[in-house]
Amino acid sequence: MSLYLFSAALPLYLFRYRGYRLELVGALVGLASVVQLVTTLVAGPLVDRRGARLAMRLGAACYVLGAALFLTSAWLPAIILARVLHGMGLALVFPAVFSVVPGLVLPRFQGTALGAVGAVNNVALAIGSPLGLLLLAASPSTLFMTALTTAGVALGMSLLLKVGGRALEPGRLFKYRAAWTPLYAITFLSVVYWGVVTAFLPIAVPPSQIPNVGWFFAADAVAVMAARIPTGYLADRFGPRWLLVAGVATTGLAISVLLISPSFVSLLVAGVGTGLGAALLLPPILLELTKRSNVTDRGTAMALYNTSFAAAVGAGSLGGAVLVQRFGFNATLVISLVACLAAAPIALATIRRLEDR
């Protein structure tokens, strides 16, 4: 919740309250993803060797400090440091959570469990995005104080955890398996559009449509939340291949809806579509990574998944800043649509080949 309060509100805060240029807005939005890429090199081995519990606590502490910086200072270096802390929190929390889940359930229910945990994450996104816009409309300090409070609650809860302790027999410091590569490629290509949307959709729509942007993010999160558990179950039963192809197709259609004139209906439909697409993609990818890793390297596998996701968001927001400035928002969306569709042949070719081995 602490992070997702910034999803729709941060670009608006930077652009309209602080008066930053589009290039700087894109850089600050994408900075967290860039930091996440670097931090992953430490986060994965940390989870594998020192335990997921420690990583969750450190990540929650990063969110607390990031929100505190936004609350206490409007100085650009303070905002940069806060976004660095957001990126570190992202790199630590999600891989730690997803690495713990498979050990808590029977193998035949791992996809369902991963979908369920992911759905809880989307509850925060569904509430946080529109709430962040409402809080920002009240005042930036109200937004930042709420983010600080929720992060503090998360940190307190992490101190109560009994799972995710230090590994008894840690593996190598950093291990990589070639079988993970196509899954990371599918993740990257199908998520690039999200960096474009999160950084520039709140700015690209007319002022009258800004509240509806919050509902786009809410619809996306609710759709993911509703569909992740059924998708996880289907992945357990039938495997990931066709679920991944369906996810790419659904996401592509949703991006196409964003190309039409924005309205409450179009943004709501697009949000439902992007959410369903993500729900069809993410649980199968996580399940496959679980199957292609073990307790000695699962933290690294999940951290690198997080990295591929962050790299896509960073590419969309940082690279998108140049493209939006030169060609416009819709043209940049079209480029991200082409990238998304390119993930489908990778899923058809590589997932089948790896299953046949």
Residue pairs with C-beta under 8 A, 6 or more apart in sequence:
1 124
1 127
1 128
1 147
1 150
1 154
2 63
2 64
2 66
2 67
2 147
2 148
2 150
2 151
2 154
3 63
3 86
3 89
3 90
3 124
3 128
3 147
4 124
4 125
4 127
4 128
4 129
4 132
4 221
5 128
5 129
5 131
5 132
5 135
5 143
5 146
5 147
5 150
6 86
6 132
6 147
7 125
7 128
7 129
7 132
7 198
7 217
8 129
8 130
8 132
8 133
8 198
8 202
8 213
8 214
8 217
9 129
9 132
9 133
9 135
9 136
9 143
10 28
10 29
10 132
11 25
11 29
11 198
11 199
11 200
11 202
11 203
12 133
12 136
12 202
12 203
12 210
13 136
13 140
13 143
14 20
14 24
14 25
14 28
14 29
14 79
15 22
15 25
15 203
17 136
17 140
18 74
18 79
20 28
22 200
22 203
22 321
22 324
22 325
23 321
23 322
23 325
25 199
25 203
25 321
26 199
26 200
26 317
26 318
26 320
26 321
26 324
27 317
27 318
27 321
28 79
28 80
28 83
29 195
29 198
29 199
29 317
30 195
30 199
30 313
30 314
30 315
30 316
30 317
30 318
30 321
31 80
31 83
31 84
31 87
32 83
32 84
32 86
32 87
32 90
32 310
33 87
33 90
33 195
33 310
33 311
33 313
33 314
33 317
34 87
34 310
34 314
34 318
35 83
35 84
35 86
35 87
35 88
35 91
36 87
36 88
36 90
36 91
36 306
36 307
36 310
36 314
37 307
37 310
37 311
37 314
39 87
39 88
39 91
39 92
40 91
40 95
40 303
40 304
40 306
40 307
40 310
41 174
42 91
43 55
43 91
43 92
43 95
43 96
43 299
43 303
43 306
44 95
44 174
44 299
44 300
44 301
44 302
44 303
44 304
45 173
45 174
45 299
45 300
46 54
46 55
46 92
46 299
47 55
47 95
47 96
47 99
47 298
47 299
47 300
47 302
47 303
48 99
48 167
48 170
48 171
48 296
48 297
48 298
48 299
48 300
49 166
49 167
49 170
49 173
50 166
50 167
51 164
51 165
51 166
51 167
52 95
52 96
52 97
52 99
52 100
52 163
52 164
52 299
53 96
53 158
53 161
53 163
53 164
53 165
54 164
54 166
55 92
55 93
55 95
55 96
55 164
55 299
56 92
56 93
56 96
56 97
56 158
56 161
56 164
57 155
57 158
57 159
58 88
58 92
59 88
59 89
59 90
59 91
59 92
59 93
59 96
60 89
60 93
60 151
60 154
60 155
60 158
61 155
62 85
62 86
62 88
62 89
62 92
63 85
63 86
63 89
63 147
63 151
63 154
63 155
64 148
64 151
64 152
64 155
65 82
65 85
66 81
66 82
66 83
66 85
66 86
66 89
66 147
66 151
67 82
67 144
67 145
67 147
67 148
67 151
68 148
69 78
69 79
69 81
69 82
69 85
70 78
70 79
70 82
70 140
70 144
70 147
71 141
71 144
71 145
71 147
71 148
72 78
73 79
87 310
90 306
90 310
91 303
91 306
91 307
91 310
94 121
94 302
94 306
95 299
95 302
95 303
95 305
95 306
96 164
96 299
97 117
98 114
98 117
98 286
98 302
98 305
99 164
99 298
99 299
99 301
99 302
100 163
100 164
101 110
101 113
101 114
101 117
102 110
102 113
102 114
102 290
102 298
103 163
103 295
104 113
104 163
105 112
105 113
108 236
109 236
110 236
110 287
110 290
111 231
111 232
111 233
111 234
111 235
111 236
111 283
111 284
111 286
111 287
112 229
112 232
112 233
112 236
113 232
114 232
114 283
114 286
114 287
114 290
115 228
115 229
115 230
115 231
115 232
115 233
115 235
115 279
115 283
116 228
116 229
116 232
118 224
118 228
118 232
118 282
118 283
118 286
119 224
119 225
119 226
119 228
119 229
122 221
122 222
122 224
122 225
122 228
122 275
123 221
123 225
124 221
125 217
125 220
125 221
125 224
126 217
126 218
126 220
126 221
126 222
126 225
127 218
127 221
129 214
129 217
129 218
129 221
130 211
130 214
130 215
130 217
130 218
131 146
132 143
132 214
133 210
133 211
133 213
133 214
134 214
135 142
135 143
135 146
136 142
136 143
167 295
167 296
169 296
170 296
171 296
171 297
172 296
172 297
174 300
175 296
175 297
175 300
176 300
176 304
177 292
177 293
177 297
177 301
179 292
179 354
180 289
180 292
180 293
180 301
180 304
180 305
182 346
182 347
182 350
182 351
182 354
183 285
183 288
183 289
183 292
183 305
184 304
184 305
184 307
184 308
185 308
185 343
185 346
186 244
186 248
186 281
186 285
186 343
186 346
186 347
187 281
187 285
187 305
187 308
187 309
187 312
188 308
188 309
188 311
188 312
188 315
189 312
189 339
189 340
189 342
189 343
189 346
190 247
190 248
190 251
190 277
190 281
190 312
190 339
190 340
190 343
191 308
191 309
191 312
191 313
191 316
192 312
192 313
192 315
192 316
192 336
192 339
192 340
193 251
193 255
193 274
193 316
193 333
193 336
193 337
193 339
193 340
194 274
194 312
194 313
194 316
195 312
195 313
195 314
195 315
195 316
195 317
195 318
195 319
195 320
195 336
196 316
196 317
196 320
196 324
196 329
196 332
196 333
196 336
197 258
197 274
197 316
197 333
198 313
198 316
198 317
199 316
199 317
199 320
199 321
200 317
200 320
200 321
200 324
200 329
200 332
201 213
201 216
201 258
201 329
202 210
202 213
204 262
204 324
204 329
205 212
205 213
205 262
205 267
206 262
209 262
209 263
209 264
209 267
212 262
212 263
212 264
212 267
212 268
213 267
215 264
215 267
215 268
215 271
216 267
216 268
216 270
216 271
217 271
218 271
219 267
219 268
219 269
219 270
219 271
219 272
219 275
220 271
220 272
220 274
220 275
220 278
221 275
222 272
222 275
223 271
223 272
223 273
223 274
223 275
223 276
223 278
223 279
224 275
224 276
224 278
224 279
224 282
225 275
226 275
226 279
227 275
227 276
227 279
227 280
228 279
228 282
228 283
231 243
231 279
231 280
231 283
231 284
232 283
232 287
234 243
235 243
235 283
235 284
235 287
236 287
239 284
239 351
239 355
240 284
240 285
240 287
240 288
240 347
240 351
241 347
241 348
241 351
241 352
241 355
243 280
243 281
243 283
243 284
244 280
244 281
244 284
244 285
244 343
244 344
244 347
244 351
245 344
245 347
245 348
246 280
247 277
247 278
247 279
247 280
247 281
247 284
248 277
248 281
248 340
248 341
248 343
248 344
248 347
249 277
249 344
250 273
250 276
250 277
250 280
251 273
251 274
251 277
251 278
251 281
251 340
252 277
252 337
252 340
252 341
253 273
254 269
254 270
254 271
254 272
254 273
254 274
254 276
254 277
255 270
255 274
255 333
255 336
255 337
255 340
256 337
257 266
257 269
257 270
257 273
258 266
258 267
258 270
258 333
259 330
259 333
259 334
260 266
285 305
286 302
286 305
288 351
289 298
289 301
289 302
289 305
290 298
290 301
292 301
293 300
293 301
293 302
316 336
320 332
320 336
323 331
323 332
323 335
324 332
